[in-house]
Amino acid sequence: MSDYQIKKAAVIGAGTMGSGIAAHMANAGLDVVLLDLDAELAASGVTRQLNMGGFMEPAFAARVKTGSTKTDLGLLADADWIVEAVAERLDIKHALFRAIDNVRKPTAILTSNTSTIPLHDLLDGFSDEFAAHFLVTHFFNPPRVMRLLELVSGSKTKPSVTEVITRFADEHLGKGVVPCKDRPGFIGNRIGCYWLASGLSEGIRLGIDVQVADSALGKPFGFPKTGIFGLYDLVGIDLMPYLIRSLQSTLPKTDPIQAYEAEPQLETDMLAKGLSGRKGGGGFYKLSVDKKTKEVIDLQTGEYHPQKPVQSDSLDAAKGDARALLDHPGLAGQYAWAVMSRTLVYAASLVPEIADRPDLVDEAMRLGYGWKYGPFELIDRIGAGWFAEKLAREGRDVPPLLASAVANGGFYRVANGELEELSATQPGQYESVPLPEGVISLAALKLKTRTVASDDAASLWDLGDGVGLLEFHTKLNSFSLALLAAVEKAVIEAPKTFKALVIGNDGPVFSAGADLSYVFGLSEKGDKEGIEQFVRAGVKAFDAVKTASLPIVGAAFGVALGGGCEVLLHSAAVVAHSETSFGLVEARVGLVPGWGGVTELLLRHIETTSDVNTAFADTFEAILLGTASAGAFDARGKTILRPSDEIVMNRDRLIAQAKKRALQKLQGFAPAVRRSMTLVPARVFEERLEMLKPQLSPHDLTIAQKLIEILSGSETVTESELTERVTHAFVDLALTQPTRDRITNMLKTGKPLKN
């Protein structure tokens, strides 16, 4: 067994970043010490994270013990991992390191969360033994949400220290750990800050409309909709000049970032007016004085005007195509080319200086800045040859790595069923893009194998070891008649090929529920028979999942709402990503869960609640309010997840863990047995309804009465009989105008209508 086991952690510095790191370590189940200059500052850090949602469950805050660096450094004596997250001043960090070195145990690992100071400077004056246990672990803010962790180890860092932090951050904190060279800004901020500085300065130079600029450097490139100026507001207009100056002070005078002002006069003027971004008074975007409208700044005058629909000939002509936009002569095209050509050239010139492989750079930008594609992926998408030719026509240098990509057909290729990348150290050679140990990637699987079966709605894949994977691929993985039929067919056919089955996919969400457009269309036509057929198809498909002859494990992520939640309630087990939102939310669209969700949730409440009346009333309330969980831990508290269902922190490990769980379920597996339940009097629900009435609308009360009809009585009913009651209630509700209004509003706005 390794000498390094991470069971207790400590964080020094309780600012937004430090307290966020502490909160996320608590999310991972660690006992955490959080220290600052005084205990009150540390305690306020915990409060800040409770208010900001840094804890996945408020109860996790109890895992954090706070104190002062003046009196409580002794609390670090048994810490396995100590993270420094104090001010970016070398003298402050060195003084703290010396104090920590006096109290830490020999196997304690110390890491710095610095984003600007090289590791070799941090270690100046410290012993080899200290250096052997020291790393840079650069988290991105907020630590719970942002997946990137940049890791820098030194020449004296013990490999086993690097390995244990890498593994823990990956498996327990859910991070994408990217090893970086010991260079200023590492990867993410080295490229990201250049991109932002270029975006601001080129925008001012061209006098482009801020909204047009952010639209240009948004969707066409797979960037978040904040674009450049929205991201400046989010990060902080006061912080960005500091980050850029820090890079400029440590990088050579020949580095391209030196060409840009760290703080153009426009920014100086904004900061003088208290405009520091979202955190203070607004920034490039802000609310009007009366707080009723959103305003945007004019980059030439510094004055504000109301936001308006984006108008751009370049964007209209490009129609979302990045290359077409880069080649368009209009203002948005000029802006996109000015910023992106420089950013992509910069990235290509930095490998292998900042990282050994192009995929590490792409991963850092995807995870740290929310780019859908990293810079090398973007070059491949627009065409390396086209890009290099356009640069050459302008008399600009083509970096050697880009020239190599042109000569060899791109930065990435698929060969022998594997994704390969262009080597940064061996010209013209390609190397396999490695997957972390223990990860199953559907994207990688699809390169090397074919489906066992497939149609427009779903595909069946072989994960190996006798385990199949049922992948949905409808829009948002919503349940159409075709997908319901595919589920039923897969459950029937799977035992011929497999001994266990996983339901999961690589889409944006596990499943957003039923195809509401289809339900709405049937309702508008008054097609009672069609609606009933749709409900019965779902009941049949999900009942097949529940009573299957082989274990079926749901691999949940993103959202699992409505029907997406119901199929998981019928599965033998669930492995869920920690950030998954679960919920039987049908009441939001004027319906009740039609595919067995009412029955399954009721049975779970009966199993976990000592008083049967309370179990029925809690089920009634949960369905009537249509509340979604804040994450997987919250779903466990709401009984949607069983105590035996697993929660994983790293989304990338979900399919592999679901496969492992499916194999575990084989031992002693038997198909589910249908149960009966004795109903309770209507007064049980009416009493709860009285408590809920202040927050209910007229149509909510209609849904409540339908639920009371479903759940109340004195007889003992089977699962099928209870579900039959639900079917009739669903059909009745679906044919009402208030339900159609709710569905319409949800489809148009994504928000529930209280009518």
VOGU-3710 file (C-alpha; in Angstrom, 3 decimals, decimal comma):
1> msdyqikkaa> 0,000/0,000/0,000  1,204/3,502/-0,809  2,402/5,761/2,007  0,101/8,406/0,594  -3,605/8,099/1,424  -5,848/11,149/1,133  -8,314/11,037/4,018  -7,979/14,500/5,538  -7,245/17,758/3,759  -6,486/21,334/4,711
11> vigagtmgsg> -6,811/24,582/2,792  -5,048/27,802/3,772  -6,862/30,881/2,518  -10,640/31,176/2,797  -11,302/33,540/-0,094  -13,654/32,572/-2,895  -11,176/30,110/-4,388  -9,805/28,634/-1,157  -13,206/28,166/0,443  -14,472/26,673/-2,836
21> iaahmanagl> -11,650/24,122/-2,832  -12,428/23,255/0,798  -16,136/22,854/0,007  -15,430/20,557/-2,917  -13,063/18,446/-0,861  -15,909/18,091/1,636  -18,147/17,062/-1,278  -15,665/14,259/-1,906  -16,171/13,008/1,643  -12,998/14,385/3,227
31> dvvlldldae> -12,661/15,981/6,632  -11,260/19,441/5,867  -9,498/22,154/7,855  -9,952/25,680/6,477  -7,676/28,375/7,886  -7,285/32,091/7,278  -5,645/34,969/9,134  -8,388/34,735/11,732  -11,111/32,205/12,435  -13,917/34,596/11,516
41> laasgvtrql> -12,577/34,935/7,974  -12,398/31,166/7,675  -15,953/30,743/8,993  -17,212/33,380/6,549  -15,637/31,323/3,759  -17,857/28,370/4,682  -20,894/30,649/4,785  -19,959/32,061/1,375  -19,852/28,562/-0,116  -23,191/27,662/1,442
51> nmggfmepaf> -24,684/30,735/-0,226  -22,906/30,129/-3,552  -23,756/26,427/-3,812  -20,194/25,229/-3,338  -21,440/22,318/-1,227  -23,384/19,595/-3,044  -25,408/19,188/0,148  -25,591/21,861/2,884  -24,914/19,129/5,464  -21,441/18,646/3,956
61> aarvktgstk> -20,384/21,967/5,486  -20,131/20,142/8,827  -17,080/18,344/7,414  -15,138/21,638/7,368  -13,431/22,800/10,560  -12,307/26,421/10,537  -9,544/28,238/12,360  -6,743/30,807/12,261  -3,235/30,483/10,869  -2,068/32,382/13,962
71> tdlglladad> -3,300/29,855/16,509  -4,498/26,709/14,736  -1,678/25,510/12,474  -1,531/22,432/14,701  -4,736/21,274/13,005  -2,579/20,500/9,949  -0,521/17,887/11,790  -2,559/14,927/10,526  -3,579/16,387/7,151  -2,686/14,270/4,131
81> wiveavaerl> -3,079/17,040/1,548  -2,549/20,740/2,316  -3,541/23,314/-0,323  -2,195/26,868/-0,190  -4,611/29,398/-1,690  -3,394/32,762/-0,369  -2,435/36,006/-2,132  -0,209/35,768/-5,218  2,839/37,166/-3,450  5,951/35,068/-3,171
91> dikhalfrai> 6,964/36,470/0,235  3,570/35,602/1,749  3,641/32,102/0,304  7,216/31,427/1,446  6,447/32,504/5,005  3,398/30,250/5,049  5,336/27,295/3,616  7,935/27,597/6,379  5,204/27,604/9,027  3,492/24,583/7,454
101> dnvrkptail> 6,787/22,728/7,187  7,148/22,934/10,968  3,853/21,123/11,638  3,139/18,830/8,689  3,699/15,087/8,945  6,449/13,539/6,760  3,974/12,104/4,241  1,856/15,253/3,945  1,616/16,624/0,419  1,607/20,411/0,001
111> tsntstiplh> 0,297/22,032/-3,159  -0,099/25,633/-4,253  -3,131/26,918/-6,116  -1,081/29,662/-7,748  -2,094/30,705/-11,239  0,880/32,939/-11,955  4,017/31,950/-9,993  6,279/29,209/-11,414  6,913/26,171/-9,230  10,672/26,653/-9,202
121> dlldgfsdef> 10,196/30,106/-7,648  7,839/28,705/-5,026  10,474/26,136/-4,007  13,371/28,590/-3,823  15,127/28,104/-0,475  13,339/24,910/0,547  14,816/21,458/1,136  14,795/18,548/-1,293  12,494/16,671/1,091  10,012/19,559/0,982
131> aahflvthff> 10,276/19,685/-2,818  9,629/15,935/-3,028  6,159/16,492/-1,531  5,303/19,703/-3,373  3,166/20,349/-6,474  1,161/23,102/-8,101  -2,544/22,229/-8,319  -4,257/25,068/-10,141  -8,031/24,794/-9,695  -10,391/26,848/-11,819
141> npprvmrlle> -13,184/28,853/-10,205  -15,709/27,788/-9,018  -13,963/24,530/-7,981  -17,184/22,512/-7,776  -18,198/23,421/-11,329  -15,009/23,881/-13,352  -13,453/20,531/-14,175  -9,914/21,604/-15,091  -7,098/20,969/-12,631  -3,690/21,974/-13,971
151> lvsgsktkps> -0,962/19,982/-12,273  2,708/20,936/-12,270  5,325/18,686/-10,703  8,978/19,559/-10,339  12,144/17,621/-11,061  12,353/16,690/-7,374  8,687/15,794/-6,874  8,317/12,099/-6,034  6,407/10,278/-8,797  4,236/8,591/-6,175
161> vtevitrfad> 3,185/12,039/-4,878  2,183/13,153/-8,369  0,341/9,866/-8,915  -1,724/9,986/-5,709  -2,849/13,593/-6,248  -3,660/12,897/-9,901  -5,736/9,836/-9,027  -7,538/11,480/-6,106  -8,354/14,637/-8,067  -9,649/12,543/-10,957
171> ehlgkgvvpc> -11,678/9,910/-9,124  -12,818/11,761/-5,998  -12,919/15,425/-7,046  -14,112/14,676/-10,578  -11,367/16,721/-12,202  -9,828/16,491/-15,608  -6,195/16,549/-14,527  -3,906/18,070/-17,152  -0,141/17,865/-16,562  1,515/21,172/-17,454
181> kdrpgfignr> 5,048/22,431/-17,885  6,401/24,863/-15,302  5,739/27,905/-17,431  3,897/31,171/-16,612  0,127/30,815/-16,827  0,520/27,056/-17,413  -1,892/26,142/-20,276  -5,374/27,517/-19,669  -4,500/31,056/-18,633  -1,505/31,300/-20,955
191> igcywlasgl> -3,778/30,861/-23,969  -7,010/32,098/-22,399  -5,588/35,408/-21,190  -4,006/36,027/-24,581  -7,349/35,278/-26,264  -9,130/37,692/-23,909  -6,533/40,443/-24,228  -6,636/40,104/-28,001  -10,437/40,059/-28,009  -10,668/43,263/-25,990
201> segirlgidv> -7,968/45,211/-27,815  -9,003/44,134/-31,312  -12,608/44,952/-30,449  -11,648/48,464/-29,385  -9,428/48,899/-32,464  -12,216/47,876/-34,836  -14,956/49,678/-32,905  -17,181/46,621/-33,137  -20,501/46,362/-31,307  -19,975/44,333/-28,127
211> qvadsalgkp> -22,981/42,093/-28,782  -21,800/41,365/-32,321  -18,312/40,601/-31,033  -19,603/38,143/-28,437  -21,866/36,488/-30,998  -18,912/36,132/-33,365  -16,644/34,587/-30,745  -19,389/32,362/-29,384  -21,440/29,678/-31,086  -19,544/29,529/-34,437
221> fgfpktgifg> -16,418/28,369/-32,589  -18,146/26,341/-29,895  -17,322/28,938/-27,223  -19,679/29,798/-24,335  -22,223/32,486/-25,197  -20,402/34,950/-22,914  -17,886/35,459/-25,726  -15,050/37,859/-24,835  -16,804/40,770/-23,167  -19,298/38,683/-21,229
231> lydlvgidlm> -16,386/36,625/-19,900  -14,515/39,788/-18,870  -17,591/40,740/-16,849  -17,790/37,268/-15,319  -14,109/36,995/-14,351  -13,854/40,609/-13,219  -12,666/43,653/-15,140  -10,406/44,434/-12,176  -8,841/40,946/-12,152  -8,072/40,579/-15,844
241> pylirslqst> -5,451/43,381/-16,047  -3,692/41,805/-13,052  -3,538/38,392/-14,747  -2,304/39,845/-18,035  0,330/42,041/-16,327  1,543/39,011/-14,386  2,085/37,106/-17,614  3,723/40,086/-19,280  6,131/40,505/-16,366  7,300/36,877/-16,489
251> lpktdpiqay> 7,254/36,129/-20,219  9,958/37,262/-22,705  9,587/40,650/-24,375  9,145/38,778/-27,655  6,020/36,949/-26,484  2,931/38,042/-28,469  1,018/38,958/-25,300  3,350/41,950/-24,903  1,636/43,553/-27,909  -1,545/44,206/-25,940
261> eaepqletdm> -2,259/46,681/-23,187  -3,073/44,895/-19,950  -5,545/47,663/-19,126  -6,726/49,798/-22,062  -7,968/53,281/-21,197  -11,582/52,131/-21,580  -11,051/49,636/-18,743  -9,350/52,257/-16,588  -12,311/54,577/-17,052  -14,777/51,796/-16,235
271> lakglsgrkg> -12,949/50,815/-13,047  -12,856/54,463/-11,962  -16,673/54,393/-12,124  -16,867/51,199/-10,056  -17,677/49,041/-13,083  -15,761/45,846/-12,299  -18,106/43,359/-13,962  -20,947/41,248/-12,630  -19,657/41,487/-9,063  -19,709/45,270/-8,998
281> gggfyklsvd> -21,980/47,683/-10,825  -21,821/45,927/-14,177  -19,189/46,009/-16,875  -19,421/45,767/-20,631  -22,994/44,745/-19,908  -25,039/46,234/-17,069  -28,555/46,881/-15,875  -30,077/50,301/-16,524  -30,519/52,731/-13,643  -34,135/51,614/-13,169
291> kktkevidlq> -32,979/47,926/-13,254  -35,539/47,149/-15,962  -33,378/46,766/-19,061  -29,928/45,494/-19,929  -27,448/47,907/-21,434  -24,215/47,425/-23,343  -21,188/49,695/-23,619  -19,997/51,443/-26,771  -16,281/50,581/-27,104  -15,504/53,935/-28,728
301> tgeyhpqkpv> -17,370/56,356/-26,450  -17,721/54,405/-23,207  -21,424/55,286/-23,175  -24,168/52,723/-22,710  -27,156/51,930/-24,889  -29,963/49,387/-24,526  -29,304/45,859/-25,729  -30,783/45,133/-29,132  -31,026/42,152/-31,497  -27,667/41,333/-33,086
311> qsdsldaakg> -27,322/42,474/-36,703  -24,281/41,399/-38,714  -23,803/40,634/-42,394  -20,843/38,385/-41,518  -22,827/36,301/-39,045  -25,787/36,070/-41,397  -23,584/34,921/-44,278  -21,551/32,455/-42,207  -24,652/30,729/-40,766  -22,661/29,394/-37,838
321> daralldhpg> -19,713/28,093/-39,869  -16,410/29,163/-38,297  -14,362/29,079/-41,504  -16,970/31,064/-43,449  -16,996/33,666/-40,684  -13,199/33,928/-40,606  -13,188/34,492/-44,358  -15,986/37,064/-44,485  -14,974/40,717/-45,168  -17,629/42,200/-42,866
331> lagqyawavm> -16,793/43,651/-39,447  -17,630/40,510/-37,462  -15,538/38,463/-39,881  -12,614/40,873/-39,540  -12,910/40,715/-35,750  -13,120/36,927/-35,658  -10,076/36,583/-37,895  -8,070/39,197/-35,987  -8,619/37,408/-32,657  -8,781/33,761/-33,644
341> srtlvyaasl> -5,919/33,749/-36,135  -3,647/35,202/-33,451  -4,941/32,858/-30,742  -4,609/29,715/-32,843  -1,130/30,676/-34,044  -0,145/31,416/-30,438  -1,379/28,008/-29,270  0,456/26,227/-32,080  3,678/28,027/-31,183  3,494/26,960/-27,511
351> vpeiadrpdl> 3,700/23,181/-27,914  5,864/21,589/-26,548  6,810/24,609/-24,401  3,703/24,424/-22,186  2,619/20,801/-22,738  4,004/17,712/-24,405  0,976/16,988/-26,573  -1,654/18,993/-28,504  -4,512/17,051/-26,862  -3,456/18,333/-23,429
361> vdeamrlgyg> -3,849/21,904/-24,655  -7,226/21,098/-26,183  -8,358/19,408/-22,964  -7,277/22,377/-20,839  -9,239/24,839/-22,956  -12,321/22,612/-23,053  -12,382/22,077/-19,300  -11,034/25,439/-18,134  -12,715/27,843/-20,551  -15,715/25,821/-21,667
371> wkygpfelid> -14,609/25,625/-25,300  -16,348/22,804/-27,151  -13,202/22,360/-29,234  -9,629/23,078/-28,231  -7,387/25,209/-30,490  -5,918/22,248/-32,394  -9,346/20,727/-32,895  -10,508/24,109/-34,194  -7,638/24,284/-36,679  -8,581/20,846/-37,976
381> rigagwfaek> -12,234/21,931/-38,262  -11,453/25,050/-40,311  -8,705/23,254/-42,240  -5,025/23,473/-41,363  -4,068/24,007/-45,010  -6,628/26,767/-45,550  -5,553/28,464/-42,310  -1,832/28,353/-43,140  -2,436/29,667/-46,667  -4,450/32,622/-45,366
391> laregrdvpp> -1,690/33,414/-42,867  0,950/33,211/-45,621  -1,038/35,548/-47,887  -0,889/38,124/-45,094  2,871/37,637/-44,745  2,550/36,077/-41,291  4,705/33,283/-39,932  3,330/29,738/-39,812  4,512/27,937/-36,641  6,439/24,685/-37,284
401> llasavangg> 3,788/22,527/-35,608  1,067/24,036/-37,805  3,241/23,511/-40,896  3,654/19,867/-39,856  -0,121/19,528/-39,520  -0,555/20,934/-43,024  1,990/18,500/-44,430  0,470/15,492/-42,698  -3,248/16,171/-42,981  -4,124/17,688/-39,611
411> fyrvangele> -3,451/17,458/-35,903  -5,727/14,450/-35,396  -6,552/11,337/-37,383  -8,203/7,958/-36,857  -5,981/4,956/-37,560  -6,699/1,311/-36,774  -9,765/2,273/-34,782  -7,907/4,703/-32,532  -7,689/8,483/-32,321  -4,138/9,666/-32,916
421> elsatqpgqy> -2,527/13,090/-32,645  0,415/14,716/-34,351  3,581/14,407/-32,295  5,038/17,659/-31,056  8,524/16,193/-30,710  8,841/13,753/-33,630  7,999/15,578/-36,872  5,453/13,817/-39,049  4,733/11,095/-36,507  1,364/10,374/-34,887
431> esvplpegvi> 0,749/8,974/-31,409  -2,339/7,477/-29,783  -4,363/9,898/-27,658  -4,370/8,098/-24,307  -7,441/7,565/-22,149  -7,079/7,633/-18,354  -6,926/4,162/-16,864  -10,360/2,715/-16,132  -12,310/5,085/-18,412  -14,749/3,779/-21,032
441> slaalklktr> -15,307/6,378/-23,750  -18,213/5,776/-26,094  -16,544/8,061/-28,631  -13,466/5,811/-28,574  -15,621/2,669/-28,640  -17,399/3,894/-31,765  -14,085/4,271/-33,614  -13,158/0,627/-33,227  -16,415/-1,350/-33,232  -19,879/-1,492/-34,718
451> tvasddaasl> -23,249/-1,585/-33,019  -24,865/-4,873/-32,105  -28,161/-3,337/-33,220  -29,257/0,180/-34,122  -32,139/2,313/-35,378  -32,953/6,027/-35,475  -33,827/6,119/-31,770  -31,228/3,940/-30,044  -28,189/1,713/-30,468  -26,925/-1,354/-28,645
461> wdlgdgvgll> -23,171/-1,583/-28,049  -20,887/-4,267/-26,622  -18,880/-2,997/-23,606  -17,104/-6,330/-23,208  -17,240/-8,923/-20,407  -20,818/-9,776/-21,361  -22,185/-6,264/-20,725  -24,168/-4,346/-23,320  -24,906/-0,624/-23,501  -28,211/0,820/-24,691
471> efhtklnsfs> -27,568/4,300/-26,073  -30,406/6,746/-26,757  -29,948/9,255/-29,570  -33,173/11,208/-29,933  -33,116/14,989/-29,337  -32,194/15,484/-25,670  -32,747/11,702/-25,463  -36,463/12,355/-25,061  -38,827/9,414/-25,252  -40,692/9,086/-28,523
481> lallaaveka> -42,769/6,048/-29,476  -39,738/4,853/-31,416  -37,415/5,146/-28,417  -39,903/3,387/-26,128  -40,115/0,555/-28,663  -36,308/0,435/-28,833  -36,061/0,132/-25,046  -38,547/-2,731/-24,962  -36,859/-4,512/-27,861  -33,388/-4,131/-26,328
491> vieapktfka> -34,521/-5,609/-23,011  -36,059/-8,581/-24,802  -33,123/-9,146/-27,153  -30,194/-8,346/-24,830  -30,176/-11,691/-22,946  -29,402/-13,455/-26,235  -26,051/-11,650/-26,360  -25,353/-10,210/-22,930  -25,594/-11,127/-19,273  -26,065/-7,516/-18,061
501> lvigndgpvf> -27,077/-4,184/-19,588  -26,197/-0,526/-19,004  -28,473/2,301/-20,153  -26,349/5,373/-20,861  -25,004/7,689/-23,527  -22,567/10,475/-24,353  -25,201/13,132/-25,091  -25,698/16,452/-23,312  -28,191/14,858/-20,875  -29,266/11,365/-19,871
511> sagadlsyvf> -32,887/12,125/-20,809  -35,108/15,197/-20,618  -38,256/13,041/-20,485  -41,171/12,481/-22,853  -41,482/14,008/-26,317  -43,733/16,905/-25,310  -44,253/18,091/-28,883  -45,806/14,732/-29,683  -48,098/14,854/-26,650  -49,113/18,421/-27,510
521> glsekgdkeg> -49,942/17,472/-31,093  -52,165/14,611/-29,958  -53,856/16,851/-27,394  -54,576/19,585/-29,942  -56,300/17,038/-32,152  -58,239/15,638/-29,195  -56,692/12,245/-29,916  -57,516/10,455/-26,686  -56,677/7,062/-28,155  -53,268/8,253/-29,357
531> ieqfvragvk> -52,364/9,686/-25,950  -53,434/6,471/-24,238  -51,367/4,439/-26,693  -48,308/6,599/-25,913  -48,758/6,130/-22,168  -49,247/2,374/-22,442  -46,160/2,061/-24,661  -44,073/3,701/-21,928  -45,600/1,555/-19,182  -44,846/-1,587/-21,179
541> afdavktasl> -41,259/-0,554/-21,989  -40,350/0,450/-18,453  -42,075/-2,582/-16,928  -39,838/-4,671/-19,176  -36,821/-2,866/-17,697  -37,988/-3,602/-14,156  -38,765/-7,296/-14,690  -35,869/-8,046/-17,047  -34,117/-11,385/-16,741  -30,735/-9,647/-16,580
551> pivgaafgva> -29,560/-6,765/-14,366  -30,054/-3,344/-15,941  -28,046/-0,407/-14,583  -28,818/3,200/-15,453  -25,851/5,544/-15,961  -27,320/8,972/-15,177  -25,834/12,412/-15,827  -26,903/15,943/-16,669  -30,648/15,717/-16,197  -32,904/12,700/-15,736
561> lgggcevllh> -36,334/14,283/-15,659  -39,832/12,928/-16,180  -39,544/9,767/-18,252  -35,766/9,944/-17,871  -36,218/9,621/-14,140  -38,886/6,930/-14,510  -36,696/4,566/-16,538  -34,049/4,836/-13,806  -36,627/4,149/-11,086  -37,349/0,869/-12,891
571> saavvahset> -33,665/-0,131/-13,244  -32,046/-2,713/-10,992  -29,439/-0,127/-9,978  -28,279/3,370/-10,839  -24,808/4,853/-11,065  -25,167/8,630/-11,162  -22,804/11,502/-11,802  -22,845/13,714/-8,725  -24,264/16,741/-10,576  -27,264/14,922/-12,095
581> sfglvearvg> -30,654/16,567/-11,579  -33,424/13,986/-11,078  -37,141/14,575/-10,801  -40,661/13,534/-11,650  -41,464/16,984/-13,001  -44,542/16,210/-15,093  -46,733/18,574/-13,043  -44,743/21,459/-14,533  -46,384/20,637/-17,872  -49,795/19,831/-16,401
591> lvpgwggvte> -49,396/16,054/-16,269  -48,624/13,234/-13,848  -45,779/10,696/-14,290  -47,410/8,219/-16,666  -44,880/5,415/-17,009  -44,858/3,867/-13,546  -43,049/6,688/-11,778  -45,889/7,271/-9,302  -45,858/3,607/-8,279  -42,081/3,327/-8,045
601> lllrhietts> -41,641/6,507/-6,012  -44,452/5,459/-3,676  -42,838/2,060/-3,102  -39,529/3,725/-2,240  -41,223/6,067/0,211  -42,983/3,105/1,828  -39,639/1,264/2,136  -37,874/4,212/3,776  -40,639/5,834/5,855  -41,906/4,273/9,082
611> dvntafadtf> -45,412/5,763/8,803  -47,353/4,650/5,721  -49,591/7,746/5,681  -46,485/9,944/5,579  -45,068/7,835/2,738  -48,216/8,403/0,658  -48,380/12,118/1,515  -44,674/12,642/0,707  -45,139/10,943/-2,660  -48,180/13,123/-3,358
621> eaillgtasa> -46,247/16,299/-2,500  -43,146/15,380/-4,504  -45,167/14,698/-7,659  -47,512/17,667/-7,239  -44,659/20,157/-6,795  -42,591/18,581/-9,592  -39,346/19,435/-7,822  -36,036/18,374/-9,372  -33,070/17,465/-7,220  -30,103/19,804/-6,906
631> gafdargkti> -27,811/16,872/-7,657  -27,361/13,174/-7,017  -26,840/13,501/-3,264  -30,064/15,490/-3,029  -31,810/12,821/-5,130  -30,718/10,237/-2,583  -32,260/12,373/0,145  -35,474/12,558/-1,889  -35,508/8,703/-2,151  -35,209/8,827/-5,948
641> lrpsdeivmn> -31,824/7,158/-5,544  -31,536/4,223/-3,182  -28,761/4,110/-0,543  -27,212/1,307/-2,624  -27,122/3,396/-5,815  -23,657/4,769/-6,527  -22,596/8,370/-7,041  -19,449/9,109/-9,042  -17,711/12,475/-9,113  -16,056/12,184/-12,521
651> rdrliaqakk> -18,455/12,155/-15,458  -15,822/10,430/-17,609  -15,874/7,385/-15,322  -19,639/6,921/-15,347  -19,992/4,231/-18,025  -17,091/2,186/-16,644  -18,511/2,298/-13,129  -21,988/1,385/-14,399  -20,494/-1,612/-16,197  -18,714/-2,657/-13,014
661> ralqklqgfa> -21,947/-2,323/-11,039  -23,827/-4,384/-13,633  -21,311/-7,218/-13,263  -21,614/-7,012/-9,473  -25,399/-7,319/-9,731  -25,046/-10,672/-11,475  -24,284/-12,438/-8,207  -27,583/-13,684/-6,830  -29,600/-11,637/-9,310  -33,306/-12,369/-9,645
671> pavrrsmtlv> -35,895/-10,420/-11,648  -37,957/-7,922/-9,659  -41,183/-9,197/-8,103  -44,288/-7,033/-8,452  -45,785/-5,899/-5,175  -49,123/-4,740/-3,789  -49,967/-1,812/-1,517  -52,928/-0,770/0,574  -54,204/2,694/-0,238  -54,894/5,353/2,404
681> parvfeerle> -57,886/7,683/2,989  -58,252/10,888/0,957  -57,947/12,986/4,132  -54,216/12,101/4,281  -53,676/14,023/1,057  -56,186/16,758/1,783  -54,347/17,644/4,994  -51,060/17,922/3,100  -52,794/19,848/0,317  -53,988/22,504/2,765
691> mlkpqlsphd> -50,349/23,126/3,741  -49,308/23,423/0,106  -52,166/25,588/-1,206  -50,383/28,970/-0,824  -47,866/27,930/-3,489  -50,335/26,251/-5,870  -52,125/27,612/-8,936  -55,632/26,605/-10,133  -54,312/23,914/-12,490  -52,034/22,610/-9,741
701> ltiaqkliei> -55,199/21,997/-7,716  -56,677/20,062/-10,635  -53,561/17,881/-10,753  -53,777/17,452/-6,977  -57,306/16,091/-7,244  -56,188/13,625/-9,900  -53,369/12,443/-7,636  -55,784/12,007/-4,738  -58,020/9,898/-6,980  -54,999/7,764/-7,898
711> lsgsetvtes> -53,591/7,267/-4,415  -56,586/7,213/-2,074  -58,931/4,423/-1,078  -59,178/1,509/1,329  -58,418/-1,407/-0,975  -55,168/-3,208/-1,681  -53,985/-2,703/-5,252  -51,251/-4,184/-7,406  -48,602/-2,092/-9,109  -50,398/-2,607/-12,422
721> eltervthaf> -53,733/-1,511/-10,975  -52,244/1,667/-9,555  -50,498/2,414/-12,834  -53,797/1,902/-14,657  -55,322/4,652/-12,509  -52,420/6,880/-13,498  -52,980/6,186/-17,194  -56,564/7,447/-17,060  -55,517/10,552/-15,088  -52,711/11,311/-17,557
731> vdlaltqptr> -55,058/11,102/-20,535  -57,668/13,308/-18,873  -55,098/15,970/-17,975  -53,390/15,857/-21,370  -56,626/16,810/-23,105  -57,166/20,010/-21,063  -56,331/23,518/-22,310  -54,345/24,462/-19,165  -52,052/21,486/-19,789  -51,608/22,492/-23,434
741> dritnmlktg> -50,745/26,000/-22,235  -48,138/24,612/-19,866  -46,588/22,431/-22,548  -46,513/25,351/-24,998  -44,772/27,591/-22,482  -42,222/24,902/-21,591  -41,398/24,247/-25,251  -41,025/27,980/-25,987  -39,245/29,213/-22,860  -38,007/26,142/-20,989
751> kplkn> -39,826/27,453/-17,915  -42,951/26,206/-16,130  -46,210/28,148/-16,387  -48,238/28,647/-13,205  -51,779/28,804/-14,568
//
